[in-house]
Amino acid sequence: MIRFFSHFAKFLPGFLPVSAPPVIMPAISRKFSEPADSVRAYANGCDRQVSTLARQWIVLWFVLASALLSHASVLAAESEVEWFIDAEAAAGYDDNIGRAERSRDIVSDQSLRGSIGIAYNREFFTEKAITLRGFMEAETFNKLTDLSRATVGGQFIYRWQNVLGFAEPFYQLNTSVQFNEYDVRQRDSTEFNTQFIVSKRVTDNILASTGLEYKYQDSSGIVFDQQQARWFINADYAARSGWALYGTYSLIHGDTISTSQAVFCNGLAAPDIFGLVSWAEAIEQDDAFNNEYCGSWISYRLDASSNMLVVGVNKGIGHSMAFDFSVMKIIVNGAGSNKYNRTILNASLLMRFR
């Protein structure tokens, strides 16, 4: 992650990053291979295309933010302004971090994650509000240390209600951009995300919402470029005791990435790999897995439809903290009958200060 902080040092004078805790790893044999010239040529062409699209997204993002901020300045006399800081410390477990289909390729791992953000919030006439938020995040893994990353980004949120009322629906438009740097360069990426959400209070204790999301990721590697569209529905139940239960179901369509062994540790080629990758839109050596395990590991990108269910519980602690625990189950059906399942556990301490 040193490259990440070096790159942003000129923008953040005086910032001193905190190092992640050391992780003790066993000695593991390594194997490297380079892509063929034809793959390099294809990668260069893709890089030019996605770089152009990335620039268009950045321009669109700033135009939208500028337009809404200009409108906001007109209403400044009627507004209420506040600043707040949010932070999260989390531990996670992923039972299939490589999103593999074959049981021999499945690797589980544990992670620690920390993030901090600062947000500017302005309300207008009680029915409209905007939030501008900047954030930084770091995540480190126990086994696959090269999946550790550092992230910096910004988010714009616009919230409004067409008709004032406790039971009336309210709307939210989110757009964000973030820059991810991993311990292997091929996974470095710029990520754009846009959401539109409609929410409504069903009772005093139940809040329901539904929305659409579009995600685009431009990476340094040819495989890790992704586009996804998601529809989701969510329900939150808040008990008077301070406990809250929530659940979210999502239907996702777009790119998915899987990792598999192409050559075993004994030097023999995997005999059944062709059926997995024949439908792939892109294939390349996976540096993170090859740096940690013997044999030769590849990642490939497929078009897929996914079903995701998240169930969680949240408990407030005082006025500024909460404990959150969630379970996420993902079932992916990819092109060519490629399938995999994934379960992720997450425990977080959430903090917010005004």
N, C-alpha and C positions, 0 to 999 in steps of 0.2 A: 504493500500500500504506500510505500515511500514515494513512488512516482506521483500518486494522487495528490499528496500534501505538498510536494515540490511544485507541482503544476499550479496549485491554487495559492501558494505562499505569497505571490506578488499581489493577489487580490485581498488577502487576509493578513495584513501585517500584524505581527505580535501574536498570532495564533500558534499555540503549542499543542499538537495532537497528543492524546494519551495512548500509549501502546497497549495492545491487547495482551491478556495474560499468556504466558508461554504455554505451549502444548508439547508434551513429550510423545514422540512418535517412534515406532520401531523402524529399523533399517529395512527398506523395501527396494527390490531391484527395479530398474527403470528401462523403458524402451521408447525410442523416439522414431518418427518417420516424417518425411516431408511430403506435401501434396505434389501431384504431378503438375507439369507445366500447363496442361489444359485447365486444371482446376484453378491454378493461379490466374490465368487469363479470365476465367469466369468470375473469380472473386474480385478482380480489379474492375470488371464491368459492373458487378453488383454494387461495389463500394461507391462508384460514381453515381449510380442511380439512387441509392439510399441516402447518400450525402446531400444530393439535391433535394430530395423529399424532406430530409431533416431540416435543411435551411428554410424550406417553405413552412414547415410546422412552427419553427421558432418565430418567423416573421408573423404568422397568423396569431400565435400566442400573445405576442407583444402588442399587436394591433388591437386584439380583443380587450386586453387589459387596459391599454391606453384609452380606448373608447369609453369603457365603463368608468374609468377613473376621471375622465373629463366630465362625464355626466355627474359623477359623485361630487366633483368640486362645486358644481352649481348648487347642489343641495347641502353644502357644508354647514350653512347657518342653522339647518334643522337637524343636525346629526349629533350622535353621541359616539365618542371615540374611546377605545381602550386598547392596551397592549397586554399580552400575556405570554408566558413561557410554558411549553409543555415538554415533558421528557418521558422516556420509557426504558425500563431495564427488563429484558426478557430472556428466557431459556426455552429452547425448542428441541424436538425430536422428530426426525423424518425417517420413516421406515423404508423409503425407496427414493433416495436423493437423486439418483441418476435416471429415474423414471423408466426403469428397465422392464421389459416383458419377461425375459427368461429368468428363472429363479437363480441360476448361476451368476447372473449379472447384477443382482439386487444388492445394493450397499445401503446400510442405514448409518445415520450419523446424528450427533448432537451439536447444538450451536448455542452461542451466547450473542445477544444483540443489544445494542444501546443506541438511543437516538435523543436528539434535543432539537427543539424548534422554537422560533420566536415569531409571533403573529401580531399583526395590526388589524383591528376590527373596527368597522365604522357602521353604525346603524342609521337609517333614514326613515323618519316618520313611523317607526315601529313595525312597518311591513316590509322593509327592504334592508339588506345589509351586505357588505362586502368584507372579505378577509384576505389579506396578503400574508403569506407565511413562507419563511425560509427555514430549511432544516438540514441537519447533518446526521448521518447514521453509520455505524460500523457493526459488522458481524464477523465472528470467527467460528470455525468448525474444528471439531476434535480430530477426525480422521482425515478428511479431504481438506487439508489446510489451504490448498490453492483456490478453494471456493470462497475463502474469506474475502470480504470486500469493504470498501469505504464509499459512501454516497453523499452527495450534496445536491440540493435541489430547491425549487420554489413552487409554490402553489397559489392559485387564485380561486376564490370561492365567492359566488354570488347567490344570495338567498332572497326569496321574496314570497309574498302571499297575496293573491289577487283579491281575496275577500277576507277581511279581518274576522277572526273568530277562533275559539279554542278547537272546535271540531272541523274547521275548514282545512282543506289541503294546503300544503306549502311546498315550495319547489326549490331545488338547488342545482346549480351548474358548477362543476369543478373542472379545472384544467391544471395540469402540472407538468413540469419537466424536471428530470433528474439525471445526474451523471454518475455512473457506477464504475468503480475501478476494482478489479479483482487481482489476485496474486498471479494470475496468468493473463497475458495481454489479450488473447483471443476472445475472452468473455467481457472485456471492457465494453461499455455500451452507453448510449444516450436513450432515455426512455421518455415517451410522451403518453399522457393518460388524460382522457376526458370522460366525465360522467354527467348524466342528467338523472335526477332523483325526484320522485314525487312521494311525499309522506303525508300521513293523516292519522290523527289520534282516534282510535276506535273507542276506548274508554279512558278514564283517568289514569289507568295503569298500563294500557297497551298502545303501542305505537307501531303502525304498519307502514312499510315503504316498498317501492319497486323502482327499478331504474335500468338504464342502459349504459354500457361502458365500452369505450374503444381504446385499445392499447397498441402502441407501435414502439418497437425497439430496434435501434440501429447499432449493431455491434461491430467489433473489430474482426471477428471470425465470420466465415460465410454461413455457418449453420445457425448462429445464435441471433440472427435477425428474425424478428417475430412480428406478426400482426394478429390480434385477437379481438373479437366482439363478444360481449357478455350481456345477458339479461339476468336480472336477479330480483328476488323478492325476500323481504326481511320482516321479522316481527320481534319486538322487544317488550318484555313484561317487567315492570318495576314494582317490587313489593315495598310495603311501607317499612319493613325492617331494614331497608338499605341494600337488600340483594336484588339483582336483576338477572333475568334469563333472556337469552336471545338465540335466534336461529336464522340462517340465511341459506337459501337454495339458489344455485347459479347454473345456467346453461351457457356453455362457452363454445364458440366455434372459431377455428383459426389454426395457427401453427402450434405444434407441440414438439418438444425435443427429447429424444431418448438416447441413452448410452448403452453400448454393448461391447463385449469382447469380440474382436476380429481374429486375434491370434492368442492362443492359450500360453500359459507360462512355460510349457514344454516345447513351444515352437510350432505346434500344429495349428493349422487354420481351423476356425470354427466351421463345421460342416453345414450348419443351418442358418448362417448369417444372411444368405441371399434373400430368403423369404422376408426378413425384417427390413432390409434396406432397398429392395427393388422398387418400392413405392416412394422412396425418399426424394424430397425436392433438393436436398443438399446433404453432403457427407464430408466429414473431415476428422482427423485425429483429435482426440480430446486430451489436451495437455494436462488438465487437472487430474484426471484418472491415470494417465500414463506416468505422471510424476510420482504417484503414490503406490501403484500396483504393477506387478510384472505382467508380461504379455503385451498386447497392443489393443487399446481401447479406442473406439470411434463414437462420435455423436452424429445423429442424423435427424433431419427435420421433416415432419409429416403434417399433412392437413388432417385435422381431427375434430371430433365433437366430444365435449367433456361434460360430465355432471359432477357438481361439487356441492357438498353439504357441510355447513359449519354450525356447531352447537356450542354455546358457551355460557359461562356464569360470571357475574361481575359483582364485587362487594366494595362499596365505598368505605374509605378509611378517613375519617375526619372530613374536612371541607376541600382538600386539595389532592387527595390520593385515592387510588382504587386498586384492588387486586383483580386480575382477569385470568380465567383459564378457559381454553377452547380446544375442541377436537375438530379437525378438518378431514373429510373423506373425499377423495377424488377418484372417479372412474373415467378412464379415457378410452375412446374407440377411434383409432387412427385408420388412415387409408390402408388398404390391403389386409384388413383384419388384424392389424397391430393393436394390441390392447395392453393396458397396465393399470394397476391400482396403486394408490398412495394414501398413507395416513400420516397426518402431521399433528403433533401435540404442541401446545404453546402455553406458557405461564408468564404473565407480565405484571410488573408493578408500574402503574400509570400515575403521572404527577402533572399538575397544572397549577401555575401560580400567576396571579395578576400583579 
